[in-house]
Amino acid sequence: MYLPTENLPEELEDESILRISDVYEDALAAVSMYHEGKNLSYPEIVAVLTDELAKAEQRLSRGSEEGQ
């Protein structure tokens, strides 16, 4: 997933890309944890990833609101 950074101040662009990378790592770790105890179907894995990415997006938007 690509999240545009054109509206960010220049000094935050690199930081945002790093945070997006962390989001993916968190989501993949969550899927791995779920998968260890269960045999998840593809739709279940997608649901876990979607949920984790939504949570991360909320954290990122709260962080940008606090910085304004």
C-alpha positions in Angstrom: 0.0 0.0 0.0 1.3 3.4 -0.9 0.5 6.3 1.3 1.1 9.7 -0.3 3.5 12.0 1.6 3.2 15.1 -0.6 1.3 17.1 2.1 3.8 16.4 4.8 6.6 18.8 5.7 9.8 17.7 4.1 11.4 16.7 7.5 8.6 14.2 8.1 8.6 12.5 4.8 11.3 10.0 5.7 9.8 9.4 9.1 6.4 8.6 7.7 7.9 6.0 5.3 9.6 4.4 8.3 6.3 4.4 10.3 4.5 2.8 7.3 7.2 0.1 7.3 6.6 -0.5 11.0 2.8 -0.8 10.3 3.5 -3.6 7.8 5.8 -5.4 10.2 3.2 -5.2 13.0 0.5 -6.5 10.7 2.6 -9.4 9.5 3.6 -10.2 13.1 -0.1 -10.3 14.0 -0.9 -12.7 11.2 2.0 -14.9 12.3 0.8 -15.0 15.9 -2.8 -15.8 14.7 -1.5 -18.5 12.4 0.6 -20.3 15.0 -2.5 -21.5 16.9 -4.9 -21.8 14.0 -5.1 -22.7 10.4 -6.4 -19.5 9.0 -8.1 -19.2 5.6 -7.0 -16.5 3.2 -10.1 -14.3 4.0 -9.3 -14.6 7.7 -5.7 -13.5 7.1 -6.9 -10.6 5.0 -9.3 -9.6 7.8 -6.4 -9.6 10.3 -4.2 -7.5 8.0 -7.1 -5.1 7.3 -7.8 -4.7 11.0 -4.1 -4.1 11.9 -3.7 -1.6 9.1 -6.8 0.3 10.2 -5.5 0.5 13.7 -2.1 1.7 12.5 -3.8 4.3 10.3 -5.7 5.6 13.3 -2.5 5.9 15.3 -0.8 7.8 12.4 -3.7 10.2 11.9 -3.8 10.9 15.7 -0.1 11.6 15.6 -0.4 14.0 12.7 -3.3 15.8 14.4 -1.2 16.2 17.6 1.6 17.7 15.5 -0.5 20.5 14.1 
